[in-house]
């Protein structure tokens, strides 16, 4: 039976001191840092193989404490256990590291987690390692711990494995995303019904690393068929993965991940002149305007990928002679900013996606989420003035940057560690202090706790 939101709201409302529960990988350092910065105790659970990350990077101390003697503060604040029963709610610790054999072992300890008054901070690792399958069945049916986020939306990242994936929501939202092409799977690869004369990208599950995707770039459909056959022979792709795969047009432009935070608390507040003017300009009710304003834009990051990043730094004559398809494993992230006039389009598309989730899977997005895009140059419909172009003659074709949605993450994104400790320019400007996504999550949790409104931010 699916765990319903009302049940988790009732549980969270009874918490006297909520404790952020963080899976130890992906974006855990940012989440833990944010909890520390807002005076919240937190628990990170991880495996023996990855425990050294958190043992060698202890985030301890008080919110404004300047640490001079790190070992002394670590001894004072941090506990390390292999059983959550050893974490005492009334203890003096500020940071607990729980080491498990497997990530999904956390499912054994739901009762202990509820006793500790935990609220899970979701990220992609949580969906993959604890979720159990493409439908995140363990999370939806067994993990009866409140989640600061969207329990039923975590699965929509599993493209091709369910009907209502994020492409489905993007279509309902009416926002641009890459065109896809149908193909037939054969014993040796794939075949297209008709030739396609444009650059293509295959996204399919890797044959050996089940949680990773294989990316195959090609100049056209014939080129892609040949490359897929070679990857099948090499053992990197299999029939099962191809059946769940997707071929789409390659959109040319820089990649940018836009990190948002939807605040249910802010959606219920008055914003003075701002919400009234927003409602007037964009023909919204005050309630609708507040939902848009509560969808806070915090930061942008871009990904660097192995081995692609190294390959593209080589001279073109060397690139052409290297055999085999490059790997696209995400390796690191960099902070970015965006041409300011394009922010209006990012906001418009992000709001449209948010509203689609609220309509088709209520309550929709809660908390951290990320719109992953490619920004290209294309002919756009409508008069130029609608895009902020005031020098385009009436009736003339208008070309403009277009923000194309490539991926969507309905949880704490993987690139926000780049903002840890320094914040990000858009969030910093709003809050007049360094604010990373981890900080923003902790701020919302603390505000809800103080207002006795934890039920509003969990599912």
C-alpha positions in Angstrom: 0.0 0.0 0.0 1.3 3.5 -1.0 2.2 5.7 2.0 -0.2 8.6 1.8 0.9 12.2 2.5 -1.7 12.7 5.2 -0.1 10.0 7.3 3.3 11.6 7.0 1.9 15.0 7.7 0.4 13.8 11.0 3.7 12.1 12.0 5.7 15.2 11.2 3.4 17.5 13.1 4.1 15.6 16.2 7.9 16.1 16.0 9.4 18.3 18.8 12.8 18.5 17.2 13.0 17.4 13.5 16.4 15.9 12.4 17.4 16.0 8.7 18.2 12.5 7.5 20.6 12.5 4.6 21.9 9.7 2.4 25.7 9.9 2.3 26.5 10.5 -1.3 25.6 12.9 -4.2 24.9 16.2 -2.4 25.1 15.1 1.3 27.9 17.6 2.2 25.8 20.5 1.1 22.8 19.2 2.9 24.7 18.6 6.1 26.5 22.0 5.9 23.1 23.7 5.6 21.7 21.9 8.6 24.8 23.0 10.6 24.4 26.6 9.4 20.8 26.7 10.7 21.4 25.0 14.0 19.9 21.7 13.1 21.3 18.3 14.2 21.4 15.8 11.4 22.1 12.2 10.6 24.0 11.0 7.5 23.8 7.3 6.6 26.3 5.8 4.3 28.2 2.6 3.4 31.6 1.4 4.6 33.0 2.1 1.1 32.0 5.7 1.2 32.2 6.4 4.9 35.7 8.0 4.5 34.2 10.9 2.7 32.3 11.9 5.8 35.0 10.8 8.3 37.6 13.0 6.6 35.2 15.9 5.9 33.5 16.4 9.3 31.0 19.3 9.2 30.7 20.2 12.9 30.4 23.2 15.1 27.7 25.8 15.7 26.0 28.0 13.1 28.4 30.9 13.7 31.2 29.2 15.4 34.8 29.8 14.2 36.6 26.5 14.6 40.3 26.6 15.5 40.9 23.1 16.9 39.0 20.7 14.6 39.7 17.5 16.5 38.3 19.0 19.7 35.1 20.1 18.0 34.7 16.8 16.2 35.0 14.9 19.6 32.4 17.2 21.1 29.8 17.2 18.2 30.1 14.0 16.2 29.1 10.4 16.8 29.7 7.4 14.6 27.5 4.3 14.9 26.5 1.2 13.0 23.1 0.9 14.5 20.6 3.9 14.8 19.5 2.5 18.2 22.9 3.8 19.4 22.0 7.4 18.5 20.4 8.9 21.6 17.8 11.6 20.9 18.7 13.4 24.2 22.4 13.2 23.6 24.8 16.1 23.2 25.8 15.2 19.6 25.1 17.6 16.6 26.1 15.3 13.8 25.6 11.5 13.6 27.2 9.3 11.0 25.4 6.0 10.5 27.4 3.3 8.7 25.4 0.5 7.0 26.4 -2.4 4.8 24.0 -1.3 2.1 22.1 1.9 1.6 18.7 0.1 1.5 19.4 -1.3 4.9 17.9 2.0 6.1 14.5 0.4 5.5 15.1 -1.9 8.4 15.3 1.0 10.8 12.1 3.0 10.1 10.9 2.7 13.7 14.2 4.0 15.0 14.2 6.9 12.6 10.7 7.9 13.6 11.7 7.8 17.3 14.6 10.1 16.4 12.1 12.4 14.6 13.9 12.2 11.2 12.8 13.9 8.0 14.5 12.5 4.9 16.2 15.0 2.5 15.9 13.3 -0.9 18.5 13.2 -3.7 19.1 11.0 -6.7 21.1 8.4 -4.7 18.1 8.0 -2.3 15.8 7.3 -5.3 18.3 4.8 -6.8 19.8 3.0 -3.9 16.8 3.0 -1.6 14.0 3.1 -4.2 14.4 -0.5 -5.2 13.1 -0.3 -8.7 12.0 2.1 -11.5 8.8 2.9 -9.6 10.7 3.7 -6.4 8.5 1.2 -4.7 10.5 1.0 -1.5 10.1 4.7 -1.0 6.4 4.9 -1.9 5.4 1.8 0.1 7.9 0.9 2.8 9.9 4.0 3.8 7.3 5.4 6.3 9.5 8.4 7.2 8.4 12.0 6.3 10.2 13.3 3.2 11.0 17.0 2.7 10.1 16.8 -1.0 7.8 14.9 -3.4 7.6 11.2 -2.6 5.5 10.3 -5.6 7.6 12.4 -8.1 11.0 10.9 -7.4 10.3 8.1 -9.9 9.6 10.4 -12.9 13.4 10.7 -13.6 13.3 7.0 -14.7 12.8 7.9 -18.4 11.2 5.2 -20.6 10.3 3.0 -17.7 7.0 4.5 -16.8 4.4 6.5 -18.7 4.4 9.6 -16.7 8.1 10.4 -16.8 9.4 14.0 -16.8 9.0 14.2 -20.6 5.2 13.6 -20.0 5.1 16.4 -17.5 7.1 18.7 -19.8 4.6 18.0 -22.6 1.7 18.8 -20.2 3.6 22.0 -19.2 4.0 23.1 -22.8 7.7 23.7 -22.5 10.4 22.9 -25.1 12.2 19.6 -24.9 14.2 17.6 -27.5 12.2 15.8 -30.2 12.3 12.0 -29.9 12.4 9.3 -32.6 11.0 5.7 -32.6 13.2 2.8 -33.4 12.9 -1.0 -33.5 15.2 -3.2 -31.3 16.9 -6.1 -33.1 19.2 -8.9 -31.9 22.2 -6.8 -32.9 21.1 -3.2 -32.2 18.4 -0.8 -33.5 16.8 0.1 -36.8 14.8 3.2 -37.9 11.8 2.9 -40.2 13.0 5.9 -42.2 16.4 7.7 -42.5 16.8 10.7 -40.2 19.2 13.3 -41.5 20.1 15.2 -38.3 22.4 14.7 -35.3 21.0 12.2 -32.8 21.6 11.0 -29.3 20.8 7.7 -27.8 20.2 7.5 -24.0 20.0 3.9 -22.8 20.8 2.0 -19.6 24.4 0.7 -19.4 24.6 -3.1 -19.7 26.9 -3.5 -16.6 26.3 -0.4 -14.5 22.6 -0.6 -14.0 22.3 2.9 -12.4 24.2 4.6 -15.2 23.2 5.5 -18.8 25.1 5.0 -22.0 25.2 8.0 -24.3 25.8 7.5 -28.1 26.1 10.6 -30.3 25.7 10.2 -34.1 25.6 12.4 -37.2 22.4 10.7 -38.5 20.3 7.5 -38.1 22.6 5.3 -40.2 25.6 6.4 -38.1 23.7 5.7 -34.9 22.7 2.2 -36.0 26.4 1.4 -36.7 27.6 2.8 -33.4 24.9 0.9 -31.4 25.9 -2.3 -33.1 29.5 -1.8 -32.1 28.5 -1.0 -28.5 26.4 -4.1 -28.4 29.4 -6.2 -29.5 31.5 -4.5 -26.9 29.0 -5.4 -24.2 28.2 -1.8 -23.1 24.5 -2.0 -24.4 22.0 -4.9 -24.2 18.5 -5.5 -25.6 16.8 -4.8 -22.4 18.4 -1.4 -22.1 17.7 -0.5 -25.7 14.0 -1.3 -25.2 13.8 1.3 -22.5 16.1 3.8 -24.3 15.3 7.0 -26.1 16.7 8.5 -29.2 16.3 12.3 -29.5 17.6 15.2 -31.6 20.8 16.8 -30.4 20.2 20.3 -29.3 23.3 22.5 -29.7 24.1 24.9 -27.0 25.6 25.3 -23.5 24.2 23.0 -20.7 22.9 24.8 -17.6 21.3 23.3 -14.5 18.9 25.7 -12.9 18.3 25.0 -9.2 15.0 26.0 -7.7 13.3 25.7 -4.3 9.5 25.7 -4.0 8.5 26.9 -0.5 5.0 25.9 0.6 5.3 28.4 3.4 6.0 31.3 1.1 3.2 30.3 -1.2 0.8 31.1 1.6 2.2 34.5 2.5 1.4 38.0 1.2 4.2 39.7 -0.8 2.9 43.3 -0.6 3.0 45.2 -3.9 5.0 42.3 -5.5 2.3 39.7 -5.6 -0.4 42.2 -6.6 1.7 43.5 -9.5 2.6 40.0 -10.6 -1.1 39.1 -10.7 -2.0 42.2 -12.6 0.8 41.8 -15.2 0.4 38.1 -15.9 -3.4 37.8 -15.4 -3.1 35.6 -12.3 -5.0 35.4 -9.0 -3.2 36.5 -5.9 -3.0 32.8 -4.9 -1.5 31.9 -8.2 1.0 34.8 -8.1 2.2 33.6 -4.7 2.8 30.1 -6.0 5.0 31.6 -8.8 6.9 33.8 -6.3 7.4 30.9 -4.0 9.2 29.0 -6.8 12.6 30.5 -5.8 15.5 30.4 -8.3 18.7 29.9 -6.4 21.7 29.0 -8.6 23.1 27.6 -11.8 25.7 24.9 -12.3 27.2 23.0 -15.3 28.5 19.5 -15.4 31.9 18.3 -16.6 32.0 14.7 -17.7 34.5 11.9 -18.1 35.9 11.2 -20.6 34.2 13.7 -22.8 35.7 16.8 -21.2 39.2 15.5 -21.8 38.5 14.4 -25.3 37.1 17.8 -26.4 40.3 19.5 -25.2 42.3 17.6 -27.7 43.1 19.0 -31.2 40.4 18.0 -33.7 42.9 15.8 -35.7 43.6 13.8 -32.6 39.9 13.5 -31.7 39.1 12.1 -35.2 41.7 9.3 -34.8 40.5 8.1 -31.3 38.4 4.9 -31.5 35.3 4.2 -29.5 32.5 6.2 -28.1 33.3 8.7 -25.3 31.9 8.1 -21.7 29.7 10.8 -20.2 30.0 10.0 -16.5 29.3 13.2 -14.5 32.5 14.0 -12.6 32.4 17.6 -11.4 30.3 20.8 -11.4 31.1 24.5 -12.0 29.1 27.6 -11.0 27.5 29.7 -13.8 25.5 32.8 -14.3 23.0 33.5 -17.2 22.5 36.4 -19.5 20.0 38.3 -17.4 17.3 38.8 -20.1 17.0 35.0 -20.4 15.9 34.6 -16.8 12.3 35.4 -17.8 12.2 32.3 -20.0 13.8 30.1 -17.3 11.2 31.4 -14.8 8.3 30.9 -17.2 9.3 27.3 -18.1 10.1 26.4 -14.5 6.7 27.7 -13.3 4.9 25.8 -16.0 6.6 22.6 -15.0 5.8 23.2 -11.3 2.1 23.9 -12.1 1.9 20.7 -14.2 3.1 18.6 -11.2 0.6 20.4 -8.9 -2.2 19.5 -11.3 -1.4 15.9 -12.2 0.4 14.7 -9.1 -0.7 16.9 -6.2 0.7 18.4 -4.1 3.4 18.7 -6.8 7.0 19.8 -6.2 8.0 20.6 -2.7 11.5 21.9 -1.8 14.6 21.4 -3.9 14.4 20.7 -7.6 16.4 21.3 -10.8 15.6 22.1 -14.4 18.4 20.8 -16.5 18.6 22.5 -19.9 20.4 23.2 -23.1 20.2 26.9 -24.3 20.1 27.0 -28.1 19.3 29.6 -30.8 16.1 29.1 -32.7 13.2 30.7 -34.5 10.5 31.5 -32.0 6.8 32.1 -32.4 5.1 35.5 -31.7 6.3 39.1 -32.1 9.8 40.0 -31.0 8.5 42.2 -28.2 7.3 39.2 -26.3 10.9 38.0 -26.0 12.2 41.4 -25.0 13.4 42.2 -28.5 12.3 45.8 -29.4 14.1 46.2 -32.7 12.5 43.4 -34.8 10.1 44.7 -37.5 6.5 43.7 -37.2 5.9 40.4 -39.0 9.5 39.5 -39.4 10.9 36.2 -38.3 12.3 36.3 -34.7 15.3 34.4 -33.6 16.2 34.1 -30.0 17.8 32.0 -27.3 15.5 29.1 -26.4 15.8 27.2 -23.2 15.2 23.5 -23.9 14.6 21.1 -21.0 16.8 18.1 -21.2 16.3 16.6 -17.7 14.4 17.4 -14.5 15.4 16.4 -11.0 12.6 16.5 -8.4 15.0 16.5 -5.4 18.3 18.0 -4.2 20.5 18.3 -7.3 23.9 16.8 -7.7 25.7 20.1 -8.5 25.0 22.2 -5.5 28.1 21.2 -3.5 29.8 23.9 -5.7 27.8 26.5 -3.8 28.5 25.0 -0.3 30.0 27.5 2.1 30.0 30.4 -0.5 26.3 30.3 -1.6 25.2 31.3 -5.1 24.7 34.7 -6.6 20.9 34.6 -7.1 20.2 33.1 -3.7 22.8 35.3 -2.0 21.2 38.4 -3.4 17.7 37.5 -2.3 18.7 36.5 1.2 21.6 38.9 1.7 23.8 36.1 3.0 25.7 33.1 1.5 22.9 30.6 0.8 23.4 27.2 -0.9 20.7 24.7 -1.7 21.6 22.9 1.5 21.1 26.1 3.4 17.7 26.8 1.8 16.5 23.3 2.7 17.5 23.8 6.3 16.0 27.2 6.4 12.6 25.9 5.3 12.8 23.0 7.8 13.6 25.4 10.6 10.9 27.9 9.6 8.3 25.1 9.5 9.4 23.7 12.8 9.2 27.1 14.5 5.8 27.7 13.0 4.5 24.2 13.9 3.9 23.7 10.2 6.1 20.7 9.4 3.1 18.9 7.9 3.1 21.5 5.1 6.5 20.7 3.8 6.5 16.9 3.8 5.0 13.9 1.9 
